[in-house]
Amino acid sequence: MTIVGIGVDLVKISRIQSMRTQWGTRFLDRVFTPAEQAYCLHRRAPHIHLSARFAVKEAILKALGTGLRMGTRWREIETVNNPAGKPEVRLSGRTRELADERNVADIFASITHDHDYSIAQVILVTNDGNRDRKVPPTNLPSVGGVS
């Protein structure tokens, strides 16, 4: 296993709350997948969970070394929780292609938050013994013109 990228991001929770208040579903639909929205919007404090998932998206883009360019889109990075509650990141579209070009076999993600900030750290690794294994894709339809 070789590390091919590390990313970290800190998000002010009130910033995400303000963007949601100002832009409503337009913001949510542009940035978050339906699964992310379903999870976050059913929590007591949705803005905390939305900000954590936003931090993961930013951390992934930093770990890939691309930022939000080269054809990447917010909704191509999805954070879901496994049955134990551990965050798992799924990639699709151009973001998935960029990860494949870097031989990313797995993504380790960690999320935390307090009253003011959410933080996420991601580590992208190759599987030196089996380069054919790739991060599982999302089951999302193409996001087309969403950016």
N, CA, C and O atoms as a GROMACS GRO file, in nm:
protein
  588
    1MET      N    1   0.085  -0.118   0.000
    1MET     CA    2   0.000   0.000   0.000
    1MET      C    3   0.090   0.124   0.000
    1MET      O    4   0.180   0.138   0.083
    2THR      N    5   0.063   0.214  -0.095
    2THR     CA    6   0.139   0.337  -0.107
    2THR      C    7   0.044   0.455  -0.103
    2THR      O    8  -0.060   0.454  -0.170
    3ILE      N    9   0.078   0.556  -0.025
    3ILE     CA   10  -0.004   0.677  -0.019
    3ILE      C   11   0.022   0.759  -0.145
    3ILE      O   12   0.137   0.789  -0.177
    4VAL      N   13  -0.084   0.797  -0.215
    4VAL     CA   14  -0.070   0.879  -0.336
    4VAL      C   15  -0.127   1.019  -0.317
    4VAL      O   16  -0.110   1.105  -0.403
    5GLY      N   17  -0.196   1.041  -0.204
    5GLY     CA   18  -0.249   1.174  -0.178
    5GLY      C   19  -0.307   1.186  -0.039
    5GLY      O   20  -0.365   1.091   0.013
    6ILE      N   21  -0.290   1.303   0.020
    6ILE     CA   22  -0.348   1.334   0.150
    6ILE      C   23  -0.416   1.470   0.137
    6ILE      O   24  -0.361   1.563   0.080
    7GLY      N   25  -0.536   1.479   0.191
    7GLY     CA   26  -0.608   1.606   0.187
    7GLY      C   27  -0.677   1.630   0.320
    7GLY      O   28  -0.723   1.536   0.386
    8VAL      N   29  -0.685   1.755   0.357
    8VAL     CA   30  -0.755   1.793   0.480
    8VAL      C   31  -0.830   1.923   0.451
    8VAL      O   32  -0.783   2.007   0.374
    9ASP      N   33  -0.945   1.938   0.514
    9ASP     CA   34  -1.020   2.062   0.495
    9ASP      C   35  -1.098   2.095   0.621
    9ASP      O   36  -1.149   2.006   0.690
   10LEU      N   37  -1.106   2.222   0.650
   10LEU     CA   38  -1.178   2.276   0.765
   10LEU      C   39  -1.289   2.366   0.712
   10LEU      O   40  -1.263   2.455   0.632
   11VAL      N   41  -1.412   2.343   0.757
   11VAL     CA   42  -1.527   2.419   0.708
   11VAL      C   43  -1.598   2.482   0.826
   11VAL      O   44  -1.630   2.415   0.925
   12LYS      N   45  -1.624   2.611   0.816
   12LYS     CA   46  -1.703   2.680   0.919
   12LYS      C   47  -1.849   2.641   0.898
   12LYS      O   48  -1.907   2.668   0.793
   13ILE      N   49  -1.909   2.579   0.998
   13ILE     CA   50  -2.045   2.527   0.988
   13ILE      C   51  -2.144   2.637   0.953
   13ILE      O   52  -2.236   2.615   0.874
   14SER      N   53  -2.127   2.755   1.010
   14SER     CA   54  -2.221   2.865   0.983
   14SER      C   55  -2.218   2.907   0.836
   14SER      O   56  -2.317   2.958   0.784
   15ARG      N   57  -2.105   2.886   0.768
   15ARG     CA   58  -2.095   2.920   0.625
   15ARG      C   59  -2.188   2.830   0.544
   15ARG      O   60  -2.258   2.877   0.454
   16ILE      N   61  -2.188   2.703   0.574
   16ILE     CA   62  -2.276   2.609   0.502
   16ILE      C   63  -2.422   2.638   0.537
   16ILE      O   64  -2.509   2.632   0.450
   17GLN      N   65  -2.447   2.670   0.663
   17GLN     CA   66  -2.583   2.703   0.704
   17GLN      C   67  -2.631   2.828   0.630
   17GLN      O   68  -2.746   2.832   0.586
   18SER      N   69  -2.547   2.928   0.616
   18SER     CA   70  -2.582   3.051   0.543
   18SER      C   71  -2.608   3.023   0.395
   18SER      O   72  -2.703   3.077   0.338
   19MET      N   73  -2.525   2.940   0.334
   19MET     CA   74  -2.542   2.907   0.193
   19MET      C   75  -2.673   2.831   0.172
   19MET      O   76  -2.743   2.854   0.074
   20ARG      N   77  -2.706   2.743   0.263
   20ARG     CA   78  -2.831   2.669   0.253
   20ARG      C   79  -2.950   2.764   0.269
   20ARG      O   80  -3.050   2.752   0.197
   21THR      N   81  -2.941   2.858   0.363
   21THR     CA   82  -3.048   2.955   0.384
   21THR      C   83  -3.065   3.044   0.261
   21THR      O   84  -3.177   3.068   0.217
   22GLN      N   85  -2.954   3.092   0.206
   22GLN     CA   86  -2.958   3.182   0.092
   22GLN      C   87  -3.001   3.113  -0.036
   22GLN      O   88  -3.083   3.168  -0.111
   23TRP      N   89  -2.949   2.994  -0.065
   23TRP     CA   90  -2.970   2.930  -0.194
   23TRP      C   91  -3.064   2.809  -0.190
   23TRP      O   92  -3.108   2.763  -0.295
   24GLY      N   93  -3.096   2.759  -0.072
   24GLY     CA   94  -3.192   2.649  -0.058
   24GLY      C   95  -3.155   2.524  -0.135
   24GLY      O   96  -3.040   2.481  -0.134
   25THR      N   97  -3.255   2.468  -0.202
   25THR     CA   98  -3.232   2.342  -0.273
   25THR      C   99  -3.136   2.358  -0.390
   25THR      O  100  -3.072   2.261  -0.432
   26ARG      N  101  -3.126   2.477  -0.444
   26ARG     CA  102  -3.031   2.500  -0.554
   26ARG      C  103  -2.889   2.467  -0.506
   26ARG      O  104  -2.814   2.399  -0.576
   27PHE      N  105  -2.852   2.514  -0.388
   27PHE     CA  106  -2.721   2.483  -0.330
   27PHE      C  107  -2.709   2.334  -0.302
   27PHE      O  108  -2.611   2.270  -0.341
   28LEU      N  109  -2.809   2.278  -0.235
   28LEU     CA  110  -2.803   2.136  -0.199
   28LEU      C  111  -2.790   2.047  -0.322
   28LEU      O  112  -2.708   1.955  -0.323
   29ASP      N  113  -2.869   2.074  -0.425
   29ASP     CA  114  -2.868   1.990  -0.544
   29ASP      C  115  -2.740   2.006  -0.627
   29ASP      O  116  -2.700   1.914  -0.699
   30ARG      N  117  -2.677   2.119  -0.615
   30ARG     CA  118  -2.552   2.141  -0.690
   30ARG      C  119  -2.434   2.072  -0.623
   30ARG      O  120  -2.342   2.027  -0.692
   31VAL      N  121  -2.436   2.062  -0.491
   31VAL     CA  122  -2.319   2.016  -0.417
   31VAL      C  123  -2.333   1.873  -0.364
   31VAL      O  124  -2.235   1.798  -0.362
   32PHE      N  125  -2.451   1.835  -0.320
   32PHE     CA  126  -2.468   1.708  -0.248
   32PHE      C  127  -2.553   1.608  -0.327
   32PHE      O  128  -2.649   1.645  -0.394
   33THR      N  129  -2.515   1.481  -0.318
   33THR     CA  130  -2.592   1.375  -0.385
   33THR      C  131  -2.724   1.354  -0.311
   33THR      O  132  -2.738   1.398  -0.197
   34PRO      N  133  -2.820   1.289  -0.375
   34PRO     CA  134  -2.946   1.259  -0.306
   34PRO      C  135  -2.925   1.180  -0.176
   34PRO      O  136  -2.992   1.204  -0.076
   35ALA      N  137  -2.832   1.086  -0.178
   35ALA     CA  138  -2.805   1.007  -0.056
   35ALA      C  139  -2.748   1.095   0.055
   35ALA      O  140  -2.786   1.080   0.171
   36GLU      N  141  -2.657   1.185   0.020
   36GLU     CA  142  -2.601   1.276   0.121
   36GLU      C  143  -2.710   1.366   0.178
   36GLU      O  144  -2.717   1.388   0.299
   37GLN      N  145  -2.794   1.419   0.091
   37GLN     CA  146  -2.903   1.505   0.138
   37GLN      C  147  -2.998   1.428   0.228
   37GLN      O  148  -3.039   1.478   0.333
   38ALA      N  149  -3.035   1.308   0.187
   38ALA     CA  150  -3.128   1.228   0.268
   38ALA      C  151  -3.072   1.204   0.407
   38ALA      O  152  -3.144   1.215   0.506
   39TYR      N  153  -2.943   1.170   0.415
   39TYR     CA  154  -2.881   1.145   0.544
   39TYR      C  155  -2.877   1.273   0.628
   39TYR      O  156  -2.922   1.274   0.742
   40CYS      N  157  -2.825   1.380   0.571
   40CYS     CA  158  -2.803   1.504   0.647
   40CYS      C  159  -2.932   1.573   0.688
   40CYS      O  160  -2.945   1.620   0.801
   41LEU      N  161  -3.027   1.578   0.597
   41LEU     CA  162  -3.149   1.654   0.623
   41LEU      C  163  -3.242   1.586   0.723
   41LEU      O  164  -3.337   1.647   0.771
   42HIS      N  165  -3.214   1.461   0.755
   42HIS     CA  166  -3.294   1.392   0.856
   42HIS      C  167  -3.225   1.390   0.993
   42HIS      O  168  -3.270   1.322   1.085
   43ARG      N  169  -3.118   1.463   1.005
   43ARG     CA  170  -3.046   1.476   1.132
   43ARG      C  171  -3.098   1.599   1.206
   43ARG      O  172  -3.159   1.687   1.146
   44ARG      N  173  -3.075   1.603   1.337
   44ARG     CA  174  -3.122   1.716   1.417
   44ARG      C  175  -3.061   1.849   1.373
   44ARG      O  176  -3.131   1.951   1.370
   45ALA      N  177  -2.935   1.849   1.339
   45ALA     CA  178  -2.866   1.970   1.294
   45ALA      C  179  -2.805   1.943   1.156
   45ALA      O  180  -2.686   1.914   1.146
   46PRO      N  181  -2.884   1.951   1.050
   46PRO     CA  182  -2.837   1.914   0.916
   46PRO      C  183  -2.711   1.989   0.872
   46PRO      O  184  -2.625   1.931   0.806
   47HIS      N  185  -2.701   2.116   0.908
   47HIS     CA  186  -2.587   2.196   0.862
   47HIS      C  187  -2.454   2.141   0.913
   47HIS      O  188  -2.352   2.158   0.846
   48ILE      N  189  -2.453   2.077   1.028
   48ILE     CA  190  -2.329   2.017   1.079
   48ILE      C  191  -2.286   1.902   0.988
   48ILE      O  192  -2.168   1.892   0.953
   49HIS      N  193  -2.379   1.818   0.952
   49HIS     CA  194  -2.348   1.701   0.869
   49HIS      C  195  -2.319   1.741   0.725
   49HIS      O  196  -2.234   1.681   0.659
   50LEU      N  197  -2.390   1.842   0.674
   50LEU     CA  198  -2.361   1.893   0.541
   50LEU      C  199  -2.219   1.952   0.535
   50LEU      O  200  -2.146   1.930   0.439
   51SER      N  201  -2.182   2.026   0.638
   51SER     CA  202  -2.048   2.086   0.638
   51SER      C  203  -1.939   1.979   0.645
   51SER      O  204  -1.833   1.995   0.585
   52ALA      N  205  -1.964   1.871   0.716
   52ALA     CA  206  -1.866   1.762   0.723
   52ALA      C  207  -1.848   1.697   0.586
   52ALA      O  208  -1.736   1.667   0.545
   53ARG      N  209  -1.958   1.674   0.516
   53ARG     CA  210  -1.949   1.615   0.383
   53ARG      C  211  -1.886   1.711   0.282
   53ARG      O  212  -1.816   1.668   0.190
   54PHE      N  213  -1.911   1.840   0.299
   54PHE     CA  214  -1.845   1.939   0.214
   54PHE      C  215  -1.694   1.935   0.238
   54PHE      O  216  -1.616   1.943   0.143
   55ALA      N  217  -1.653   1.922   0.364
   55ALA     CA  218  -1.510   1.914   0.396
   55ALA      C  219  -1.446   1.791   0.330
   55ALA      O  220  -1.333   1.799   0.283
   56VAL      N  221  -1.518   1.680   0.325
   56VAL     CA  222  -1.465   1.560   0.258
   56VAL      C  223  -1.443   1.588   0.110
   56VAL      O  224  -1.339   1.553   0.054
   57LYS      N  225  -1.540   1.652   0.046
   57LYS     CA  226  -1.528   1.685  -0.096
   57LYS      C  227  -1.403   1.769  -0.122
   57LYS      O  228  -1.326   1.740  -0.213
   58GLU      N  229  -1.384   1.872  -0.042
   58GLU     CA  230  -1.266   1.957  -0.057
   58GLU      C  231  -1.137   1.879  -0.031
   58GLU      O  232  -1.039   1.896  -0.103
   59ALA      N  233  -1.137   1.795   0.071
   59ALA     CA  234  -1.017   1.717   0.105
   59ALA      C  235  -0.982   1.620  -0.008
   59ALA      O  236  -0.864   1.601  -0.038
   60ILE      N  237  -1.082   1.559  -0.070
   60ILE     CA  238  -1.057   1.469  -0.184
   60ILE      C  239  -0.992   1.545  -0.298
   60ILE      O  240  -0.895   1.498  -0.356
   61LEU      N  241  -1.047   1.662  -0.332
   61LEU     CA  242  -0.990   1.741  -0.441
   61LEU      C  243  -0.847   1.782  -0.412
   61LEU      O  244  -0.764   1.787  -0.503
   62LYS      N  245  -0.817   1.812  -0.287
   62LYS     CA  246  -0.680   1.846  -0.249
   62LYS      C  247  -0.589   1.724  -0.260
   62LYS      O  248  -0.476   1.735  -0.308
   63ALA      N  249  -0.638   1.608  -0.216
   63ALA     CA  250  -0.558   1.486  -0.221
   63ALA      C  251  -0.529   1.447  -0.366
   63ALA      O  252  -0.421   1.396  -0.396
   64LEU      N  253  -0.624   1.470  -0.456
   64LEU     CA  254  -0.602   1.442  -0.598
   64LEU      C  255  -0.512   1.547  -0.663
   64LEU      O  256  -0.454   1.523  -0.770
   65GLY      N  257  -0.500   1.663  -0.598
   65GLY     CA  258  -0.416   1.769  -0.651
   65GLY      C  259  -0.482   1.848  -0.764
   65GLY      O  260  -0.413   1.911  -0.844
   66THR      N  261  -0.616   1.844  -0.770
   66THR     CA  262  -0.684   1.909  -0.881
   66THR      C  263  -0.762   2.033  -0.840
   66THR      O  264  -0.777   2.126  -0.920
   67GLY      N  265  -0.813   2.035  -0.718
   67GLY     CA  266  -0.910   2.138  -0.686
   67GLY      C  267  -1.034   2.111  -0.771
   67GLY      O  268  -1.045   2.005  -0.832
   68LEU      N  269  -1.126   2.205  -0.774
   68LEU     CA  270  -1.249   2.187  -0.851
   68LEU      C  271  -1.227   2.237  -0.994
   68LEU      O  272  -1.276   2.343  -1.033
   69ARG      N  273  -1.152   2.159  -1.068
   69ARG     CA  274  -1.124   2.191  -1.208
   69ARG      C  275  -1.098   2.060  -1.280
   69ARG      O  276  -1.119   1.953  -1.223
   70MET      N  277  -1.053   2.065  -1.401
   70MET     CA  278  -1.027   1.946  -1.482
   70MET      C  279  -1.153   1.861  -1.500
   70MET      O  280  -1.145   1.740  -1.518
   71GLY      N  281  -1.269   1.927  -1.495
   71GLY     CA  282  -1.393   1.857  -1.521
   71GLY      C  283  -1.458   1.793  -1.400
   71GLY      O  284  -1.560   1.725  -1.414
   72THR      N  285  -1.402   1.812  -1.283
   72THR     CA  286  -1.460   1.753  -1.162
   72THR      C  287  -1.584   1.830  -1.119
   72THR      O  288  -1.599   1.949  -1.148
   73ARG      N  289  -1.673   1.760  -1.049
   73ARG     CA  290  -1.797   1.820  -1.001
   73ARG      C  291  -1.821   1.775  -0.857
   73ARG      O  292  -1.782   1.665  -0.817
   74TRP      N  293  -1.884   1.862  -0.780
   74TRP     CA  294  -1.908   1.833  -0.637
   74TRP      C  295  -1.976   1.699  -0.616
   74TRP      O  296  -1.936   1.621  -0.529
   75ARG      N  297  -2.079   1.672  -0.695
   75ARG     CA  298  -2.161   1.552  -0.672
   75ARG      C  299  -2.092   1.423  -0.714
   75ARG      O  300  -2.147   1.315  -0.692
   76GLU      N  301  -1.975   1.433  -0.773
   76GLU     CA  302  -1.898   1.313  -0.807
   76GLU      C  303  -1.823   1.257  -0.686
   76GLU      O  304  -1.759   1.152  -0.696
   77ILE      N  305  -1.832   1.326  -0.575
   77ILE     CA  306  -1.768   1.282  -0.450
   77ILE      C  307  -1.880   1.266  -0.349
   77ILE      O  308  -1.945   1.364  -0.310
   78GLU      N  309  -1.904   1.145  -0.307
   78GLU     CA  310  -2.016   1.116  -0.217
   78GLU      C  311  -1.965   1.048  -0.091
   78GLU      O  312  -1.887   0.953  -0.098
   79THR      N  313  -2.009   1.097   0.023
   79THR     CA  314  -1.975   1.035   0.151
   79THR      C  315  -2.098   0.965   0.205
   79THR      O  316  -2.204   1.027   0.222
   80VAL      N  317  -2.084   0.837   0.232
   80VAL     CA  318  -2.190   0.758   0.294
   80VAL      C  319  -2.132   0.691   0.418
   80VAL      O  320  -2.010   0.680   0.432
   81ASN      N  321  -2.218   0.648   0.506
   81ASN     CA  322  -2.173   0.577   0.625
   81ASN      C  323  -2.195   0.428   0.605
   81ASN      O  324  -2.301   0.386   0.558
   82ASN      N  325  -2.095   0.347   0.641
   82ASN     CA  326  -2.116   0.203   0.636
   82ASN      C  327  -2.203   0.162   0.754
   82ASN      O  328  -2.234   0.246   0.838
   83PRO      N  329  -2.242   0.036   0.765
   83PRO     CA  330  -2.331  -0.005   0.875
   83PRO      C  331  -2.278   0.026   1.015
   83PRO      O  332  -2.356   0.041   1.109
   84ALA      N  333  -2.146   0.035   1.029
   84ALA     CA  334  -2.087   0.066   1.159
   84ALA      C  335  -2.079   0.217   1.183
   84ALA      O  336  -2.040   0.260   1.292
   85GLY      N  337  -2.116   0.298   1.083
   85GLY     CA  338  -2.112   0.443   1.097
   85GLY      C  339  -1.986   0.508   1.042
   85GLY      O  340  -1.975   0.630   1.042
   86LYS      N  341  -1.893   0.427   0.994
   86LYS     CA  342  -1.768   0.480   0.939
   86LYS      C  343  -1.795   0.547   0.805
   86LYS      O  344  -1.864   0.491   0.720
   87PRO      N  345  -1.740   0.669   0.784
   87PRO     CA  346  -1.760   0.734   0.654
   87PRO      C  347  -1.682   0.664   0.544
   87PRO      O  348  -1.565   0.627   0.562
   88GLU      N  349  -1.748   0.646   0.431
   88GLU     CA  350  -1.683   0.589   0.314
   88GLU      C  351  -1.709   0.683   0.197
   88GLU      O  352  -1.817   0.740   0.185
   89VAL      N  353  -1.610   0.698   0.112
   89VAL     CA  354  -1.618   0.792   0.000
   89VAL      C  355  -1.632   0.714  -0.129
   89VAL      O  356  -1.556   0.620  -0.155
   90ARG      N  357  -1.729   0.754  -0.210
   90ARG     CA  358  -1.751   0.695  -0.342
   90ARG      C  359  -1.728   0.803  -0.446
   90ARG      O  360  -1.771   0.918  -0.431
   91LEU      N  361  -1.659   0.765  -0.552
   91LEU     CA  362  -1.629   0.859  -0.660
   91LEU      C  363  -1.700   0.816  -0.788
   91LEU      O  364  -1.725   0.698  -0.809
   92SER      N  365  -1.731   0.915  -0.873
   92SER     CA  366  -1.791   0.887  -1.002
   92SER      C  367  -1.742   0.991  -1.102
   92SER      O  368  -1.674   1.087  -1.064
   93GLY      N  369  -1.778   0.971  -1.228
   93GLY     CA  370  -1.748   1.070  -1.331
   93GLY      C  371  -1.600   1.101  -1.347
   93GLY      O  372  -1.514   1.013  -1.331
   94ARG      N  373  -1.571   1.225  -1.377
   94ARG     CA  374  -1.433   1.270  -1.400
   94ARG      C  375  -1.346   1.253  -1.276
   94ARG      O  376  -1.228   1.223  -1.287
   95THR      N  377  -1.404   1.272  -1.159
   95THR     CA  378  -1.327   1.256  -1.035
   95THR      C  379  -1.280   1.112  -1.022
   95THR      O  380  -1.167   1.088  -0.981
   96ARG      N  381  -1.365   1.018  -1.057
   96ARG     CA  382  -1.327   0.876  -1.055
   96ARG      C  383  -1.215   0.850  -1.155
   96ARG      O  384  -1.120   0.777  -1.124
   97GLU      N  385  -1.227   0.909  -1.275
   97GLU     CA  386  -1.122   0.891  -1.376
   97GLU      C  387  -0.987   0.942  -1.325
   97GLU      O  388  -0.885   0.876  -1.345
   98LEU      N  389  -0.988   1.058  -1.261
   98LEU     CA  390  -0.863   1.113  -1.206
   98LEU      C  391  -0.804   1.022  -1.099
   98LEU      O  392  -0.682   1.003  -1.093
   99ALA      N  393  -0.889   0.964  -1.016
   99ALA     CA  394  -0.842   0.869  -0.914
   99ALA      C  395  -0.783   0.745  -0.980
   99ALA      O  396  -0.680   0.694  -0.938
  100ASP      N  397  -0.850   0.696  -1.084
  100ASP     CA  398  -0.800   0.579  -1.156
  100ASP      C  399  -0.665   0.606  -1.220
  100ASP      O  400  -0.577   0.520  -1.219
  101GLU      N  401  -0.648   0.727  -1.277
  101GLU     CA  402  -0.519   0.764  -1.337
  101GLU      C  403  -0.406   0.762  -1.234
  101GLU      O  404  -0.291   0.740  -1.270
  102ARG      N  405  -0.439   0.784  -1.109
  102ARG     CA  406  -0.340   0.784  -1.001
  102ARG      C  407  -0.335   0.648  -0.930
  102ARG      O  408  -0.269   0.634  -0.827
  103ASN      N  409  -0.405   0.549  -0.984
  103ASN     CA  410  -0.410   0.413  -0.930
  103ASN      C  411  -0.463   0.409  -0.787
  103ASN      O  412  -0.417   0.328  -0.706
  104VAL      N  413  -0.560   0.495  -0.756
  104VAL     CA  414  -0.619   0.494  -0.622
  104VAL      C  415  -0.702   0.367  -0.606
  104VAL      O  416  -0.795   0.342  -0.682
  105ALA      N  417  -0.667   0.289  -0.506
  105ALA     CA  418  -0.738   0.164  -0.479
  105ALA      C  419  -0.830   0.177  -0.358
  105ALA      O  420  -0.928   0.103  -0.347
  106ASP      N  421  -0.800   0.270  -0.269
  106ASP     CA  422  -0.882   0.286  -0.149
  106ASP      C  423  -0.871   0.429  -0.099
  106ASP      O  424  -0.772   0.499  -0.122
  107ILE      N  425  -0.976   0.470  -0.030
  107ILE     CA  426  -0.980   0.603   0.031
  107ILE      C  427  -1.012   0.586   0.178
  107ILE      O  428  -1.113   0.525   0.214
  108PHE      N  429  -0.927   0.640   0.261
  108PHE     CA  430  -0.952   0.643   0.405
  108PHE      C  431  -0.999   0.783   0.440
  108PHE      O  432  -0.935   0.881   0.404
  109ALA      N  433  -1.111   0.793   0.510
  109ALA     CA  434  -1.166   0.924   0.544
  109ALA      C  435  -1.200   0.930   0.692
  109ALA      O  436  -1.245   0.833   0.752
  110SER      N  437  -1.176   1.046   0.749
  110SER     CA  438  -1.213   1.072   0.887
  110SER      C  439  -1.278   1.209   0.894
  110SER      O  440  -1.231   1.306   0.834
  111ILE      N  441  -1.389   1.216   0.969
  111ILE     CA  442  -1.466   1.340   0.983
  111ILE      C  443  -1.488   1.367   1.130
  111ILE      O  444  -1.512   1.275   1.208
  112THR      N  445  -1.481   1.494   1.168
  112THR     CA  446  -1.519   1.533   1.304
  112THR      C  447  -1.573   1.676   1.299
  112THR      O  448  -1.553   1.748   1.202
  113HIS      N  449  -1.642   1.714   1.405
  113HIS     CA  450  -1.696   1.850   1.413
  113HIS      C  451  -1.719   1.888   1.557
  113HIS      O  452  -1.732   1.803   1.646
  114ASP      N  453  -1.724   2.020   1.579
  114ASP     CA  454  -1.764   2.074   1.709
  114ASP      C  455  -1.877   2.174   1.681
  114ASP      O  456  -1.947   2.160   1.581
  115HIS      N  457  -1.894   2.271   1.764
  115HIS     CA  458  -2.004   2.366   1.745
  115HIS      C  459  -1.980   2.463   1.629
  115HIS      O  460  -2.076   2.514   1.571
  116ASP      N  461  -1.854   2.490   1.596
  116ASP     CA  462  -1.822   2.592   1.496
  116ASP      C  463  -1.765   2.539   1.365
  116ASP      O  464  -1.783   2.601   1.260
  117TYR      N  465  -1.695   2.426   1.369
  117TYR     CA  466  -1.622   2.378   1.252
  117TYR      C  467  -1.641   2.228   1.231
  117TYR      O  468  -1.662   2.151   1.325
  118SER      N  469  -1.632   2.189   1.103
  118SER     CA  470  -1.620   2.048   1.064
  118SER      C  471  -1.486   2.032   0.996
  118SER      O  472  -1.439   2.123   0.927
  119ILE      N  473  -1.424   1.919   1.016
  119ILE     CA  474  -1.295   1.891   0.953
  119ILE      C  475  -1.300   1.750   0.896
  119ILE      O  476  -1.361   1.660   0.952
  120ALA      N  477  -1.233   1.734   0.783
  120ALA     CA  478  -1.221   1.603   0.721
  120ALA      C  479  -1.077   1.583   0.677
  120ALA      O  480  -1.010   1.677   0.632
  121GLN      N  481  -1.031   1.460   0.690
  121GLN     CA  482  -0.901   1.422   0.637
  121GLN      C  483  -0.921   1.297   0.553
  121GLN      O  484  -0.992   1.205   0.593
  122VAL      N  485  -0.857   1.295   0.436
  122VAL     CA  486  -0.863   1.176   0.351
  122VAL      C  487  -0.722   1.136   0.311
  122VAL      O  488  -0.633   1.219   0.296
  123ILE      N  489  -0.705   1.006   0.294
  123ILE     CA  490  -0.579   0.951   0.246
  123ILE      C  491  -0.613   0.859   0.129
  123ILE      O  492  -0.695   0.769   0.142
  124LEU      N  493  -0.549   0.884   0.015
  124LEU     CA  494  -0.566   0.801  -0.103
  124LEU      C  495  -0.449   0.705  -0.112
  124LEU      O  496  -0.334   0.746  -0.100
  125VAL      N  497  -0.478   0.578  -0.134
  125VAL     CA  498  -0.370   0.478  -0.140
  125VAL      C  499  -0.386   0.388  -0.262
  125VAL      O  500  -0.497   0.367  -0.313
  126THR      N  501  -0.273   0.336  -0.307
  126THR     CA  502  -0.273   0.231  -0.408
  126THR      C  503  -0.265   0.098  -0.335
  126THR      O  504  -0.226   0.092  -0.218
  127ASN      N  505  -0.301  -0.006  -0.404
  127ASN     CA  506  -0.286  -0.142  -0.350
  127ASN      C  507  -0.177  -0.206  -0.434
  127ASN      O  508  -0.205  -0.263  -0.539
  128ASP      N  509  -0.053  -0.196  -0.389
  128ASP     CA  510   0.062  -0.238  -0.468
  128ASP      C  511   0.052  -0.383  -0.514
  128ASP      O  512   0.101  -0.418  -0.621
  129GLY      N  513  -0.013  -0.467  -0.434
  129GLY     CA  514  -0.023  -0.608  -0.471
  129GLY      C  515  -0.133  -0.634  -0.572
  129GLY      O  516  -0.131  -0.739  -0.637
  130ASN      N  517  -0.228  -0.543  -0.587
  130ASN     CA  518  -0.340  -0.564  -0.679
  130ASN      C  519  -0.385  -0.431  -0.735
  130ASN      O  520  -0.476  -0.368  -0.680
  131ARG      N  521  -0.324  -0.388  -0.841
  131ARG     CA  522  -0.356  -0.257  -0.900
  131ARG      C  523  -0.490  -0.257  -0.974
  131ARG      O  524  -0.536  -0.152  -1.018
  132ASP      N  525  -0.554  -0.374  -0.987
  132ASP     CA  526  -0.682  -0.379  -1.055
  132ASP      C  527  -0.797  -0.337  -0.965
  132ASP      O  528  -0.904  -0.303  -1.015
  133ARG      N  529  -0.779  -0.336  -0.835
  133ARG     CA  530  -0.886  -0.298  -0.743
  133ARG      C  531  -0.899  -0.147  -0.744
  133ARG      O  532  -0.800  -0.075  -0.731
  134LYS      N  533  -1.020  -0.099  -0.758
  134LYS     CA  534  -1.046   0.044  -0.760
  134LYS      C  535  -1.153   0.078  -0.658
  134LYS      O  536  -1.228  -0.008  -0.613
  135VAL      N  537  -1.159   0.206  -0.622
  135VAL     CA  538  -1.263   0.254  -0.531
  135VAL      C  539  -1.398   0.224  -0.595
  135VAL      O  540  -1.417   0.251  -0.713
  136PRO      N  541  -1.493   0.169  -0.518
  136PRO     CA  542  -1.623   0.138  -0.579
  136PRO      C  543  -1.693   0.263  -0.628
  136PRO      O  544  -1.690   0.367  -0.561
  137PRO      N  545  -1.755   0.254  -0.746
  137PRO     CA  546  -1.826   0.371  -0.799
  137PRO      C  547  -1.957   0.392  -0.726
  137PRO      O  548  -2.006   0.302  -0.658
  138THR      N  549  -2.011   0.510  -0.741
  138THR     CA  550  -2.146   0.535  -0.688
  138THR      C  551  -2.245   0.470  -0.782
  138THR      O  552  -2.210   0.434  -0.894
  139ASN      N  553  -2.366   0.455  -0.738
  139ASN     CA  554  -2.473   0.404  -0.821
  139ASN      C  555  -2.556   0.520  -0.876
  139ASN      O  556  -2.674   0.504  -0.905
  140LEU      N  557  -2.494   0.635  -0.889
  140LEU     CA  558  -2.564   0.754  -0.936
  140LEU      C  559  -2.572   0.757  -1.086
  140LEU      O  560  -2.482   0.710  -1.155
  141PRO      N  561  -2.682   0.813  -1.139
  141PRO     CA  562  -2.684   0.838  -1.283
  141PRO      C  563  -2.586   0.950  -1.314
  141PRO      O  564  -2.539   1.019  -1.223
  142SER      N  565  -2.555   0.969  -1.440
  142SER     CA  566  -2.468   1.077  -1.481
  142SER      C  567  -2.521   1.209  -1.428
  142SER      O  568  -2.642   1.233  -1.430
  143VAL      N  569  -2.429   1.296  -1.380
  143VAL     CA  570  -2.473   1.424  -1.324
  143VAL      C  571  -2.479   1.533  -1.431
  143VAL      O  572  -2.508   1.648  -1.398
  144GLY      N  573  -2.454   1.500  -1.554
  144GLY     CA  574  -2.474   1.592  -1.667
  144GLY      C  575  -2.426   1.731  -1.642
  144GLY      O  576  -2.307   1.753  -1.617
  145GLY      N  577  -2.518   1.828  -1.650
  145GLY     CA  578  -2.482   1.969  -1.641
  145GLY      C  579  -2.466   2.022  -1.501
  145GLY      O  580  -2.443   2.141  -1.483
  146VAL      N  581  -2.477   1.936  -1.398
  146VAL     CA  582  -2.462   1.984  -1.261
  146VAL      C  583  -2.315   2.013  -1.238
  146VAL      O  584  -2.230   1.930  -1.268
  147SER      N  585  -2.285   2.130  -1.184
  147SER     CA  586  -2.145   2.163  -1.155
  147SER      C  587  -2.132   2.216  -1.015
  147SER      O  588  -2.022   2.249  -0.972
   0.00000   0.00000   0.00000
